[in-house]
Amino acid sequence: MILTPIAQKTRDNTMSSQSFDPRISRIGLAVFILSITAGAGLTVAAQSPYPMLAGALIGLYFLFAIRMANQWEKVAVLRFGRYIGLRGPGLYHIIPVVDSISRYVDQRVRVAGVSAESTLTRDTVPVNVDAIVFWLVWNAEKSILEVQDFAQAVDMSAQTALRESIGRHDLHQMVAEREMLGLELQRILDSKTNPWGITVQSVEIRDVQIPMELQDAMSRQAQAERERQARNILGQAETEIADKFAQASLVYQNNPTALHLRAMNMLYEAIKERGSMVIVPSSAVETMGLGGSLATASLAGARPQ
């Protein structure tokens, strides 16, 4: 029988969850060594093998009976297959052979990386999305008794929820509103995992990748959009300038003196720089009476320094 990677992982996790936990506490090992040592001493003193045998049996009992869980761990104890309660953190006692224990449940915050490859968005764009899920076990009893492998269940649920969420959003929403997508994923996952005694604290969208061909097309689209905006701004500026010139023409229309002064100011601004040359139609010079002014400016420019 050939198993897929997911099926193989599920089978390995199932076998590990059903196997006996081999963890032996240091306290139990110390009691075992002391019992053997005491039994050996009594055997030598009494010249009888029975103290050694009794010490070995007592040591073996405490070796498997005394267990220890770390501060962040919980473990379920089953007596003849029936659940009798949680143990930990710290030292706890079981009856060997009669009692069995489940896997130790780590109640610290865990991190799961999930990804969705070539998933279509609502506007039919294939994307690759990577996300990080932060979750923890808040009720060890529920997670042990109601879920066979809660870690794998969270991973698979996160992948499914990520694909469903991608299909409900457009590409621009996924790129521009990652925080909203993460909050939606957190809500979906939390509703699924809460009955298992697990809560999802947060989901972060780490990366959204799109095909290179689409990236080039989007880049050209953005460039064209910016060029269109630039042309619109330039046209608006030209319109505003034309309006200002039209308003100025109304002022100069009934005030020739103001027009002459403006013309003289423009000529002055043009010829005040050293070595500049301005060509003015003769009709304009005669109309504005600028002959004398131009001659004076020319003489002033030719005056030796």
C-alpha positions in Angstrom: 0.0 0.0 0.0 1.4 3.4 -1.0 0.6 6.3 1.2 0.5 10.0 0.2 2.7 12.4 2.3 -0.4 13.6 4.2 -1.6 10.1 4.8 1.8 9.0 5.9 2.1 11.9 8.3 -1.4 11.2 9.7 -0.5 7.5 10.2 2.8 8.4 12.0 1.0 10.9 14.3 -1.7 8.3 15.1 0.9 5.6 16.0 2.8 8.1 18.1 -0.3 9.2 19.9 -1.3 5.6 20.8 2.2 4.6 22.0 3.2 4.7 25.6 5.1 7.8 26.6 8.6 6.8 27.5 9.4 9.8 29.6 10.9 8.9 32.9 11.4 11.5 35.6 14.7 12.1 37.3 13.1 11.7 40.7 11.8 8.2 39.7 15.3 7.3 38.4 16.9 8.5 41.7 14.4 6.4 43.8 15.2 3.4 41.6 18.9 3.7 42.1 18.5 4.3 45.9 16.2 1.2 46.1 18.7 -1.0 44.3 21.6 0.3 46.4 19.6 -0.2 49.7 18.6 -3.7 48.6 22.1 -4.6 47.7 23.3 -3.4 51.1 20.7 -5.3 53.0 21.4 -8.4 50.9 25.1 -8.2 51.9 24.2 -7.6 55.5 21.5 -10.3 55.8 23.3 -12.8 53.5 19.9 -13.2 51.7 18.8 -12.4 48.1 15.4 -11.3 49.1 16.2 -7.7 50.1 17.9 -7.2 46.8 14.8 -8.5 45.0 12.4 -6.4 47.1 14.6 -3.3 46.5 14.5 -4.0 42.7 10.8 -4.4 42.6 10.2 -1.2 44.7 12.6 0.7 42.5 11.0 -0.4 39.3 7.6 0.6 40.7 8.6 4.1 41.5 10.7 4.4 38.3 7.5 4.1 36.2 5.0 5.5 38.8 6.6 8.9 39.4 6.3 11.2 36.4 7.0 14.8 35.9 5.5 17.5 33.6 7.0 20.8 32.8 5.4 24.1 33.8 3.8 24.6 30.4 2.6 21.0 30.0 -0.5 19.0 30.9 -1.1 15.2 30.5 -4.3 13.1 30.7 -4.3 9.9 32.8 -6.4 6.9 31.8 -7.2 4.1 34.2 -8.2 0.9 32.4 -8.9 3.1 29.3 -11.2 5.6 31.2 -10.2 9.2 31.7 -9.7 10.1 35.3 -8.2 13.6 35.1 -5.3 15.9 34.1 -1.9 15.9 35.7 0.8 18.5 35.8 2.7 20.7 35.9 5.3 19.1 38.3 5.4 15.6 39.8 2.5 13.3 39.6 1.9 9.6 40.3 0.4 6.8 38.2 -0.1 3.1 38.8 2.1 1.2 36.4 0.3 -1.2 34.0 -3.1 0.0 35.3 -2.8 3.6 34.3 -1.7 5.0 31.0 -1.0 8.6 29.9 -1.6 10.6 26.8 0.9 12.7 25.0 2.0 15.8 26.8 0.2 18.9 25.7 2.2 22.1 25.4 0.1 25.1 26.4 2.5 27.7 25.2 1.8 29.8 22.1 2.6 27.9 18.9 3.4 29.0 15.4 2.1 27.3 12.3 3.1 28.3 8.8 0.5 27.7 6.1 0.6 28.3 2.4 -1.8 28.3 -0.6 -0.3 27.8 -4.0 -1.9 28.8 -7.3 -5.2 29.6 -5.6 -7.7 31.7 -7.6 -9.0 35.0 -6.2 -12.5 36.3 -6.8 -11.3 38.0 -9.9 -9.7 34.7 -11.2 -6.1 35.7 -10.5 -3.8 32.8 -9.4 -1.8 33.8 -6.3 0.6 32.1 -3.8 -0.1 33.2 -0.2 2.0 32.5 2.9 0.6 33.1 6.3 1.5 32.5 10.0 -1.0 31.3 12.6 -0.4 31.9 16.3 -2.5 29.5 18.4 -2.5 27.9 21.9 -4.3 25.2 23.8 -6.5 26.8 26.5 -8.3 23.6 27.5 -6.0 20.5 27.5 -8.8 18.1 28.4 -10.8 19.0 25.3 -7.8 18.9 22.9 -6.8 15.5 24.2 -10.2 13.8 24.4 -12.0 15.3 21.4 -9.2 15.6 18.7 -6.9 12.8 17.6 -4.1 15.1 16.5 -5.0 18.7 17.3 -1.8 20.1 15.8 -2.4 18.6 12.4 -6.1 19.6 12.7 -5.1 23.2 13.2 -2.7 23.1 10.2 -5.2 21.5 7.9 -8.0 23.9 9.0 -5.7 26.9 8.5 -4.9 25.8 5.0 -8.6 25.3 4.1 -9.6 28.6 5.6 -6.8 30.4 3.8 -7.9 29.0 0.4 -11.6 29.9 1.1 -10.7 33.4 2.1 -8.6 33.9 -1.0 -11.5 32.9 -3.2 -13.7 35.5 -1.5 -11.4 38.5 -2.1 -10.1 40.4 -5.1 -6.4 40.7 -5.8 -6.2 44.4 -4.8 -7.9 43.6 -1.5 -5.4 40.9 -0.7 -2.4 43.1 -1.5 -3.7 46.3 0.1 -5.7 44.9 3.0 -3.6 42.1 4.5 -4.6 43.0 8.1 -8.3 42.7 7.2 -7.6 39.3 5.6 -5.7 38.1 8.7 -8.5 39.2 11.0 -11.0 37.3 8.9 -8.8 34.1 8.9 -8.5 34.4 12.7 -12.3 34.6 13.1 -12.9 31.6 10.8 -10.2 29.5 12.5 -11.2 30.4 16.0 -14.8 29.4 15.4 -13.5 25.9 14.2 -10.9 25.3 16.9 -12.7 26.7 20.0 -14.7 23.5 20.5 -11.4 21.6 20.6 -10.1 23.8 23.5 -7.8 25.7 21.1 -7.8 29.4 20.4 -6.2 31.2 17.5 -4.6 34.4 18.8 -3.7 36.0 15.4 -3.0 35.3 11.8 -0.5 37.3 9.8 -0.3 37.3 6.0 3.4 37.1 5.3 3.6 37.3 1.5 1.3 37.4 -1.6 2.9 36.4 -4.8 1.5 36.7 -8.3 2.8 35.4 -11.6 5.6 37.3 -13.3 3.4 37.9 -16.5 0.7 39.5 -14.4 3.3 41.6 -12.5 4.5 43.0 -15.8 1.0 43.8 -16.9 0.2 45.4 -13.6 3.4 47.5 -13.8 2.4 48.7 -17.3 -1.1 49.5 -16.1 0.3 51.5 -13.2 2.7 53.4 -15.5 -0.1 54.2 -17.9 -2.3 55.3 -15.0 0.4 57.7 -13.7 1.0 59.1 -17.2 -2.8 59.7 -17.5 -2.8 61.5 -14.2 0.2 63.6 -15.2 -1.5 64.6 -18.5 -4.7 65.5 -16.6 -2.7 67.7 -14.2 -0.9 69.4 -17.1 -4.1 70.1 -18.9 -5.7 71.4 -15.8 -2.7 73.7 -15.3 -3.0 75.0 -18.9 -6.7 75.7 -18.4 -6.0 77.7 -15.2 -3.2 79.6 -17.0 -5.5 80.4 -19.9 -8.2 81.6 -17.5 -5.7 83.9 -15.8 -4.6 85.3 -19.1 -8.2 85.9 -20.1 -8.8 87.8 -16.9 -5.6 89.8 -17.5 -6.6 90.7 -21.0 -9.8 92.2 -19.7 -7.7 94.5 -17.4 -5.3 95.5 -20.2 -8.2 96.0 -22.8 -9.4 99.2 -21.3 -6.1 100.4 -19.8 -3.4 100.9 -22.5 -1.0 102.5 -20.0 -1.0 99.3 -17.9 -0.3 97.3 -21.0 2.6 99.6 -21.9 4.0 99.3 -18.4 3.7 95.6 -18.5 5.5 95.5 -21.8 8.3 97.7 -20.6 8.7 95.5 -17.5 8.9 92.4 -19.7 11.6 94.0 -21.8 13.5 95.2 -18.8 13.5 91.7 -17.4 14.7 90.3 -20.7 17.6 92.7 -21.2 18.8 93.3 -17.7 21.1 90.2 -17.9 24.5 91.0 -19.4 24.9 90.0 -23.0 21.2 89.3 -23.7 19.5 90.2 -26.9 15.8 90.9 -27.5 14.2 91.3 -30.9 11.1 93.5 -30.8 8.9 94.3 -33.8 9.1 97.9 -34.8 5.3 98.3 -34.7 5.4 97.3 -31.0 8.1 99.9 -30.3 6.2 102.6 -32.1 2.9 101.7 -30.4 4.4 101.6 -26.9 6.8 104.6 -27.4 9.7 102.5 -26.3 12.3 103.9 -28.8 13.9 106.2 -26.3 13.8 103.6 -23.5 15.5 101.0 -25.7 18.2 103.5 -26.8 18.9 104.5 -23.2 19.2 100.8 -22.2 21.5 100.1 -25.1 23.8 103.1 -24.2 23.8 102.0 -20.6 24.8 98.5 -21.6 27.6 99.8 -23.9 29.1 102.2 -21.3 32.7 101.2 -20.5 33.2 99.8 -17.0 
